[in-house]
Amino acid sequence: MPVSRLIVPALLFIFALIAAPASAGSAVYYLFRHAEKVADVKDPGLTGEGKARARYLVEFFKDKGVTDIFSSDYIRTRETVAPLSEATGIPVEIYDPRDLEGFASQLRELEGVIVISGHSNTTPELTALLTGQETEPMGESEYGRLYEVHIGENGETTLMVLAQDVAVE
């Protein structure tokens, strides 16, 4: 078979690869409730324990290759991820906790390692929206649960529930 007869199919194959849309990449999402908050204040900041937990998160994420950081627009959620943002140089992006379905759609478009600081009533729900799996409600005094969600290039989803191993002051 002459070489010229192989070149045309080979070129067509190469052009098809170039023109084909890239498949969505994989993503890892880390979702957690904000750290311990000051009580009896309208938009509370973090307690000393909460600030210790926020510092712990910097250590937890230091080798994970964080690409995006999200927080609702409340002092306690922003303060929880502020040290991580400062350590990585990644700005905190604000999301609307009243539109979790829209936010979940936005998150599904991302690739990389995505960190999300939320609330006891939104974090389990957002996790369920991302995974399609039912999640346990989170108690008002629970601060240590951390969801790790992997979504592969093929769309396969895995969910792990971790405990933040932090000694609070």
Secondary structure, 3 states (H helix, E strand, C coil): CCHHHHHHHHHHHHHHHHHCCCCCCCEEEEEEECCCECCCCCCCCECHHHHHHHHHHHHHHCCCCCCEEEEECCHHHHHHHHHHHHHHCCCEEEECCCCHHHHHHHHHCCCEEEEEEECCCCHHHHHHHHHCCCCCCCCCCCCCEEEEEEECCCCCEEEEEEECCCCCC
